[in-house]
């Protein structure tokens, strides 16, 4: 059975708008398992446009992208202690047997090692210090919290999550090339702005700008977009921040939203599937959810389901209207990572965008990065994605626009 809010088409748009809010609310924990969060298996197993389900492909770093090398070196993947020891023993034997001409200088040796060592980008559902090792059923603490200590419920939810990961190759999604990256970024504006004053990741979304016309122009599908979100979230919680108890500050920018979108069946379908997928598979990751530039009807809808929420959940939700008070709140919660385009003064410049037109263009150099769609975090993620595409002899697909 679906959550009550998801059962009617009139609530579909609100579910899209509050995607990260629903994750915060954990509606999945108060109802039976969702039945609409699935991605079409053909989207994973199809060879169309690079979404191959390639398993256990090693990541080989490149000295051509030094910042990427640093990112990958800091992941939880990589060779084991035993493998490192074996490599060291083999190297020592070679030094004993080889001539002085074969001996590399420290700089040369380091460069060769960086270029040749495999990097493991397989990330499973469990991680060190997530509570699963101590739990008798191997359940991470976040899943028990999601079900309010209901062990059987948590066990069932986690087993469903494991089956989902297996079916869609989630553990290895970062190993596989993602040539649709730029296209998906244009289909719905979303980005990591940086970190808030508490060092939590900041994730910004503009749900009113889901652009299905641009999607069709680029032969994209809703499945492509759902898989892209899985890719982004896996990158977030495994490479950007791998602490099992890490949380994020969510910003849902409501500019451009209207009730007209509620009649769009594609919008409603995407909203239901997206929210169900995220709440069922990534629980307990919200610090604060800021709904900004909120129209009046958002407050009306929120009041309807607010009584269903725990007090601790209510305290995470902040609904703001455009103006000085909103700008002050954004500066307080986001700190130095506040993007200029979220400030009220930046409204007129950004919102005269036609559907089918590009929301932003990636910068070429890291020095050009600023908080927003082209933050340093976004630059690093796109660089990571480009490197994986290159390693598989594919190319990033260009965005076809009007």
C-alpha positions in Angstrom: 0.0 0.0 0.0 1.2 3.5 -0.8 1.3 6.3 1.8 -2.0 8.2 1.9 -0.5 11.3 0.4 0.7 9.3 -2.6 -2.6 7.7 -3.4 -4.2 10.6 -5.1 -3.0 12.4 -8.3 -3.7 15.8 -6.7 -0.9 15.0 -4.2 1.6 14.0 -6.9 2.9 17.5 -7.5 3.3 18.1 -3.8 5.3 14.9 -3.5 7.8 16.1 -6.1 8.1 19.4 -4.5 8.7 17.9 -1.1 11.0 15.0 -2.2 13.7 15.7 0.3 11.1 16.7 2.8 9.4 13.3 2.6 12.8 11.7 3.1 13.0 13.8 6.3 9.5 12.8 7.3 10.2 9.1 6.7 6.6 8.4 5.5 8.0 4.9 4.6 8.4 4.2 8.3 4.8 5.0 9.1 3.3 2.9 6.3 3.7 -0.4 4.6 6.4 -0.7 2.0 6.1 1.5 -1.1 5.2 -0.2 -4.3 6.2 2.5 -6.9 9.8 3.1 -6.3 11.1 0.7 -8.9 13.2 1.7 -11.9 12.6 -0.2 -15.1 15.1 -3.0 -15.3 15.6 -2.3 -19.0 17.0 1.1 -18.1 19.8 -0.6 -16.2 20.6 -3.5 -18.5 20.1 -1.7 -21.7 23.3 -0.6 -23.5 21.5 2.6 -24.7 23.6 5.7 -24.1 26.0 4.1 -21.6 23.9 2.8 -18.8 25.6 -0.6 -18.8 25.3 -2.8 -15.8 29.0 -3.6 -15.7 30.1 -5.3 -12.5 33.4 -5.2 -10.7 35.2 -3.0 -13.2 38.4 -1.6 -11.5 38.9 2.1 -11.4 42.4 3.1 -12.7 43.3 6.6 -11.8 44.9 9.0 -14.2 47.7 11.5 -13.5 46.0 13.8 -16.0 43.3 14.6 -13.4 45.1 15.2 -10.2 42.2 16.4 -8.2 40.2 13.3 -9.2 43.1 11.1 -7.9 42.8 12.8 -4.5 39.0 12.2 -4.4 39.3 8.6 -5.3 42.2 8.0 -2.9 40.0 9.1 -0.1 37.1 6.7 -0.8 36.3 3.7 1.3 37.2 1.5 -1.7 40.6 0.4 -2.7 43.0 -2.5 -2.3 43.1 -4.6 0.9 46.0 -4.7 3.4 46.9 -8.2 2.1 46.9 -7.0 -1.5 49.1 -4.0 -0.5 51.5 -6.4 1.3 51.7 -8.7 -1.7 52.4 -5.8 -4.1 55.2 -4.6 -1.7 56.8 -8.1 -1.6 56.8 -8.4 -5.4 58.3 -4.9 -5.7 61.1 -5.8 -3.3 61.9 -9.0 -5.3 62.1 -6.9 -8.5 64.5 -4.5 -6.9 66.7 -7.3 -5.8 66.8 -8.9 -9.2 66.9 -5.8 -11.4 69.8 -3.6 -12.4 70.4 -0.1 -11.3 68.9 1.1 -14.5 65.6 -0.5 -13.6 65.3 1.3 -10.2 62.9 4.2 -10.3 63.4 7.4 -8.3 60.8 8.1 -5.6 59.0 10.5 -7.8 58.9 8.2 -10.7 57.8 5.3 -8.5 55.0 7.3 -7.0 53.8 8.4 -10.4 53.8 4.8 -11.8 52.0 3.5 -8.7 49.3 6.2 -8.9 48.7 5.4 -12.6 48.6 1.6 -12.2 46.8 0.8 -8.9 43.2 -0.2 -9.2 40.6 1.7 -7.3 37.6 -0.2 -5.9 34.4 1.8 -6.4 32.1 -0.9 -5.1 30.1 0.4 -2.2 27.7 -1.9 -0.4 24.7 -1.2 1.8 26.8 -1.6 5.0 29.8 0.4 6.1 32.2 0.6 9.1 30.6 2.0 12.2 27.0 2.0 10.9 25.9 -0.4 13.6 25.4 -3.4 11.4 28.4 -5.3 12.8 27.0 -5.1 16.3 23.4 -5.8 15.4 22.3 -9.5 15.7 20.5 -9.2 12.3 23.2 -7.1 10.6 20.8 -4.1 10.3 22.4 -0.6 10.2 21.2 1.7 13.0 19.5 4.2 10.5 17.1 1.5 9.4 16.1 0.7 13.0 15.6 4.4 13.7 13.5 4.6 10.6 11.2 2.0 12.0 11.3 3.4 15.5 12.9 0.3 16.9 10.6 -2.2 15.2 13.1 -4.9 14.5 11.0 -7.0 12.2 9.9 -3.9 10.2 13.5 -2.7 9.9 14.7 -6.2 8.9 12.0 -6.4 6.1 12.8 -2.9 4.9 16.5 -3.5 4.8 16.1 -6.8 3.0 13.9 -5.0 0.4 16.6 -2.4 0.1 19.3 -5.1 -0.5 17.2 -6.7 -3.2 16.7 -3.3 -4.9 20.5 -2.7 -4.9 21.1 -6.1 -6.3 18.6 -5.8 -9.1 19.8 -2.4 -10.3 23.5 -2.8 -9.6 23.6 0.1 -7.1 26.8 -1.2 -5.4 28.7 -0.7 -8.6 26.9 2.3 -10.2 29.9 4.6 -9.6 32.1 2.2 -11.6 30.0 2.4 -14.6 30.1 5.2 -17.2 27.4 7.8 -17.0 27.4 9.7 -20.3 23.9 11.1 -19.6 25.2 13.1 -16.6 25.0 16.6 -18.3 21.6 15.8 -19.8 20.1 14.6 -16.5 21.5 17.7 -14.8 19.5 19.8 -17.2 16.3 17.8 -17.0 15.9 19.0 -13.4 18.1 21.6 -11.7 19.8 20.2 -8.7 23.2 20.6 -7.2 25.5 20.3 -4.1 26.2 23.9 -3.1 28.9 23.0 -0.5 28.7 22.6 3.2 26.7 24.5 5.9 28.3 25.9 9.1 27.9 22.5 10.8 29.8 20.8 7.9 26.6 19.1 6.6 26.3 18.7 2.8 23.9 21.2 1.2 21.7 19.8 -1.6 19.5 22.2 -3.6 16.6 21.3 -5.9 14.2 23.2 -8.1 11.4 20.8 -8.7 9.2 23.3 -10.6 11.8 23.1 -13.4 11.6 19.4 -14.2 11.8 19.8 -18.0 10.1 16.9 -19.9 10.4 18.7 -23.2 14.2 18.8 -22.8 14.1 15.2 -21.8 12.3 14.2 -25.0 14.7 16.3 -27.1 17.5 14.3 -25.7 15.8 10.9 -26.0 15.8 10.7 -22.2 13.4 8.9 -19.9 12.2 9.1 -16.3 14.2 6.0 -15.7 17.3 7.8 -16.8 16.6 10.6 -14.3 15.9 8.2 -11.5 19.1 6.3 -12.1 21.0 9.6 -12.3 19.7 10.5 -8.8 20.9 7.1 -7.5 24.3 7.9 -9.0 24.4 11.3 -7.4 23.3 10.1 -3.9 25.8 7.2 -4.1 28.5 9.7 -4.9 27.4 11.9 -2.0 27.3 9.2 0.7 30.4 7.3 -0.4 32.9 9.8 -1.9 31.9 13.2 -0.6 30.9 12.0 2.9 31.2 8.4 3.9 30.3 8.7 7.6 27.3 6.4 8.2 25.6 9.0 10.4 26.2 12.0 8.0 23.2 14.2 7.2 22.5 17.0 4.8 20.7 20.3 4.7 18.1 20.2 1.9 16.9 23.3 0.1 13.8 23.0 -2.0 13.4 26.1 -4.1 9.8 26.6 -5.1 10.2 29.4 -7.6 8.2 28.9 -10.7 5.8 26.4 -9.1 2.1 26.4 -9.9 -1.0 24.2 -9.7 -0.9 23.9 -13.5 1.9 21.3 -13.2 -0.5 19.1 -11.2 -2.3 18.2 -14.4 0.9 16.9 -16.0 0.8 13.1 -15.7 4.5 12.7 -16.3 5.2 15.1 -13.5 3.0 13.1 -11.1 4.5 9.8 -12.2 8.0 11.0 -11.7 7.1 12.5 -8.3 5.6 9.3 -6.9 8.4 7.1 -8.1 11.2 9.5 -7.1 9.9 10.1 -3.5 9.1 6.4 -2.9 12.6 5.4 -4.1 14.4 7.9 -2.0 12.4 7.4 1.2 12.5 3.7 0.9 16.3 3.4 0.3 18.0 6.5 1.9 16.3 7.1 5.3 17.5 9.3 8.1 19.7 11.6 6.1 18.1 15.0 6.7 19.4 17.7 9.1 17.1 20.6 8.0 14.8 21.0 5.0 14.3 24.5 3.9 11.4 25.1 1.5 12.1 28.5 0.1 10.1 30.9 -2.1 7.1 29.0 -0.9 3.7 29.9 -2.4 0.7 30.1 -0.1 -0.7 26.7 -1.1 2.4 25.0 0.2 1.6 26.2 3.7 -2.0 25.0 3.3 -0.8 21.5 2.3 1.7 21.4 5.0 -0.9 22.1 7.6 -2.9 19.2 6.4 -0.3 16.5 7.1 1.6 18.3 9.9 -0.4 16.5 12.6 0.9 13.2 11.3 4.5 14.2 12.1 6.6 13.7 15.1 7.7 16.9 16.9 11.4 16.1 16.1 10.5 16.0 12.5 8.5 19.2 12.6 11.6 21.0 13.9 13.6 20.0 10.8 11.2 21.7 8.4 11.4 25.4 7.7 9.0 27.1 5.2 10.1 30.5 3.9 8.7 33.2 1.6 10.8 35.3 -0.6 12.1 38.5 1.0 14.6 39.8 3.6 13.6 37.3 6.3 14.2 34.4 3.9 17.6 35.8 2.9 18.6 36.2 6.5 17.6 32.6 7.3 19.5 31.3 4.2 22.6 33.1 5.3 22.2 31.6 8.8 21.7 28.0 7.7 24.0 27.9 4.6 26.7 30.2 5.6 29.5 30.8 3.1 28.0 28.2 0.8 24.9 30.2 0.1 24.4 30.5 -3.7 23.6 34.0 -5.0 20.8 32.6 -7.1 18.9 31.6 -4.0 18.8 35.2 -2.7 15.6 37.2 -3.4 17.6 39.9 -5.2 18.6 37.2 -7.8 15.1 36.2 -8.7 14.5 38.3 -11.8 17.8 37.3 -13.5 17.3 33.5 -13.1 13.6 32.9 -13.5 12.9 34.1 -17.1 14.1 30.8 -18.4 12.1 29.0 -21.1 11.5 25.3 -20.9 13.9 23.4 -23.2 16.7 25.9 -22.5 19.9 25.1 -20.6 19.8 25.9 -16.8 23.6 26.2 -16.5 26.8 25.4 -18.3 29.6 23.6 -16.5 32.8 25.7 -16.0 36.1 24.5 -17.4 38.4 25.4 -14.5 38.1 24.9 -10.8 39.1 28.5 -10.2 35.8 29.5 -11.8 33.7 27.7 -9.2 31.3 29.5 -7.0 28.6 28.2 -4.6 25.7 27.1 -6.7 25.3 24.9 -9.8 29.0 25.3 -10.4 30.3 24.7 -6.9 33.6 23.0 -6.2 31.7 19.9 -5.1 29.8 19.8 -8.4 33.0 20.4 -10.3 34.7 17.4 -8.6 31.7 15.2 -9.2 31.5 16.0 -12.9 35.3 15.5 -13.2 34.9 12.1 -11.5 32.1 11.2 -13.9 34.1 12.3 -17.0 37.1 10.2 -15.9 34.9 7.1 -15.6 33.5 7.8 -19.0 37.0 8.1 -20.5 38.2 4.9 -18.8 35.4 3.0 -20.6 36.2 4.7 -24.0 32.9 6.6 -24.1 32.1 10.3 -24.3 29.9 12.6 -22.4 26.7 13.2 -24.4 26.1 16.9 -25.3 22.8 18.5 -24.3 20.5 19.0 -27.2 18.6 22.2 -26.7 16.2 24.5 -28.6 
